[in-house]
Amino acid sequence: MFLHRPLEEKDIDVICGFAQSADELFYMFPKATYPLTPNQLRDAIASRSDSTVIVQKGEVVGFANLSRWDFRGRCSLGNVIIAPGTRSRGVGSYLIGCMIDLAFDKHEALELTASCFNHNVPGLLFYPKLGFRPFSIEERVDKQGHRVALINLRLNKPEVESIQP
């Protein structure tokens, strides 16, 4: 049903259309300005690793990368976003599964982290279903100058090994 592959230049314009609001873009890429432009995305990709897309029926429907990739240390998810018309249809689970594999197999990570802002309820409900657990909260400021909480979640390698068939 889904395929994954490394990001290609031709995917960037498509991915820029995934964030449907300033809030959605903030969840995906807090430093970006809405609407997301190809140059903003290219700049983010240049400082990250393993930019990956999910393809369904020839269309790019998901994107993520690693914002941190310490060999035999910690990897961190970054720029996670799913195409609006395919949300809640398994794309996110498949995408995060691919990123888990990259972190634990390619980078031999001991843990994979993800971060969600407190008002990103879909993300906060999604990650624990995949085994991620909260471990810290940081105070941040959103684009309107309001205080928000960034909730950091972690998946340890032993936990992944125990849930795989």
C-alpha positions as CSV (number, residue, x, y, z in Angstrom):
1,M,0.0,0.0,0.0
2,F,2.9,2.4,0.9
3,L,6.4,2.7,-0.4
4,H,9.2,4.8,1.1
5,R,12.3,6.4,-0.5
6,P,14.8,9.2,0.0
7,L,13.5,12.7,-0.7
8,E,14.0,13.9,-4.3
9,E,14.1,17.6,-5.4
10,K,10.8,17.1,-7.3
11,D,9.1,16.3,-3.9
12,I,9.8,19.6,-2.3
13,D,7.0,21.6,-3.8
14,V,4.5,18.9,-2.9
15,I,5.6,18.7,0.7
16,C,5.4,22.5,1.0
17,G,1.6,22.2,0.4
18,F,1.1,19.7,3.3
19,A,0.8,22.3,6.1
20,Q,-2.7,23.8,5.8
21,S,-2.2,26.5,8.5
22,A,0.4,28.3,10.4
23,D,-0.2,26.0,13.4
24,E,0.4,22.9,11.3
25,L,3.6,24.4,10.0
26,F,4.7,25.3,13.5
27,Y,4.2,21.6,14.6
28,M,6.3,20.4,11.6
29,F,8.9,23.1,11.5
30,P,8.7,25.8,14.2
31,K,11.3,28.1,12.7
32,A,9.5,28.3,9.3
33,T,7.2,31.1,8.3
34,Y,3.8,30.2,6.8
35,P,3.3,29.3,4.0
36,L,6.2,26.9,3.8
37,T,8.4,27.8,0.8
38,P,10.8,25.4,-1.1
39,N,13.8,27.5,0.1
40,Q,12.8,27.2,3.7
41,L,12.4,23.4,3.3
42,R,15.7,23.0,1.4
43,D,17.5,24.9,4.2
44,A,16.0,22.6,6.8
45,I,16.9,19.5,4.8
46,A,20.5,20.6,4.3
47,S,21.0,20.5,8.1
48,R,19.3,17.1,8.6
49,S,19.7,13.5,7.7
50,D,17.7,10.7,6.1
51,S,15.0,12.9,4.6
52,T,12.3,10.3,3.6
53,V,9.1,10.4,1.7
54,I,6.1,8.0,1.7
55,V,4.5,7.3,-1.6
56,Q,1.0,6.0,-2.2
57,K,-0.2,5.3,-5.7
58,G,2.6,7.4,-7.1
59,E,1.9,10.4,-4.9
60,V,4.0,11.7,-2.0
61,V,1.9,11.5,1.1
62,G,4.3,11.8,4.0
63,F,7.7,13.3,4.9
64,A,10.1,13.2,7.8
65,N,13.8,13.4,8.6
66,L,16.2,13.1,11.5
67,S,17.2,16.4,13.1
68,R,19.8,14.6,15.2
69,W,21.6,11.3,14.3
70,D,24.3,10.3,16.8
71,F,25.7,7.0,15.8
72,R,25.1,4.6,18.7
73,G,23.5,7.4,20.6
74,R,20.3,9.4,20.1
75,C,18.4,10.1,16.9
76,S,15.5,12.7,16.8
77,L,12.6,12.9,14.4
78,G,12.2,16.1,12.5
79,N,9.9,17.8,10.0
80,V,7.2,15.1,10.3
81,I,4.1,15.8,8.2
82,I,1.4,13.9,6.4
83,A,-0.6,15.1,3.4
84,P,-3.9,16.4,4.5
85,G,-6.1,14.0,2.5
86,T,-4.3,10.9,3.8
87,R,-4.2,11.6,7.6
88,S,-5.5,8.9,9.9
89,R,-5.1,6.3,7.2
90,G,-1.9,4.6,8.3
91,V,0.6,6.9,6.6
92,G,2.0,8.3,9.8
93,S,2.5,4.9,11.3
94,Y,4.3,3.6,8.2
95,L,6.5,6.8,8.1
96,I,7.5,6.6,11.7
97,G,8.2,2.9,11.3
98,C,10.6,3.7,8.5
99,M,12.3,6.4,10.6
100,I,12.5,3.9,13.5
101,D,14.3,1.5,11.2
102,L,16.7,4.2,10.0
103,A,17.5,5.3,13.5
104,F,18.0,1.8,15.0
105,D,19.5,0.0,12.0
106,K,21.5,2.5,10.0
107,H,22.5,4.7,13.0
108,E,22.5,1.9,15.6
109,A,20.8,4.4,17.9
110,L,20.0,3.6,21.5
111,E,16.9,5.8,21.5
112,L,14.7,7.8,19.1
113,T,13.0,11.0,20.3
114,A,10.1,13.0,19.0
115,S,8.8,16.3,20.2
116,C,5.2,17.7,20.2
117,F,3.8,21.0,21.2
118,N,1.1,20.8,23.8
119,H,-1.7,22.0,21.4
120,N,-0.8,19.3,18.8
121,V,-3.3,16.8,20.3
122,P,-3.2,14.4,17.3
123,G,0.6,14.1,17.6
124,L,0.5,13.7,21.4
125,L,-2.1,10.9,21.0
126,F,-0.2,9.3,18.1
127,Y,3.3,8.8,19.3
128,P,2.4,6.8,22.5
129,K,0.5,4.3,20.2
130,L,3.9,3.6,18.6
131,G,5.7,3.1,22.0
132,F,7.0,6.6,22.6
133,R,6.8,7.9,26.2
134,P,7.1,11.4,27.5
135,F,10.3,12.2,29.3
136,S,10.6,16.0,29.6
137,I,8.8,19.2,28.9
138,E,10.4,22.5,27.7
139,E,8.9,26.0,27.7
140,R,8.9,27.6,24.3
141,V,7.2,30.6,22.6
142,D,5.0,30.3,19.6
143,K,4.7,32.6,16.6
144,Q,2.2,34.8,18.5
145,G,4.5,35.2,21.5
146,H,2.4,32.8,23.7
147,R,4.0,30.3,26.1
148,V,3.7,26.7,24.9
149,A,5.0,23.4,26.2
150,L,7.2,21.2,24.0
151,I,6.7,17.6,25.2
152,N,9.7,15.4,24.4
153,L,9.0,11.7,23.9
154,R,11.4,8.8,23.7
155,L,11.5,5.3,22.2
156,N,14.3,3.1,23.5
157,K,15.8,0.4,21.4
158,P,15.0,-2.5,23.8
159,E,11.3,-1.4,23.6
160,V,11.3,-1.6,19.8
161,E,12.9,-5.0,19.9
162,S,10.2,-6.2,22.3
163,I,7.3,-5.0,20.1
164,Q,8.5,-6.4,16.8
165,P,7.1,-9.8,15.8
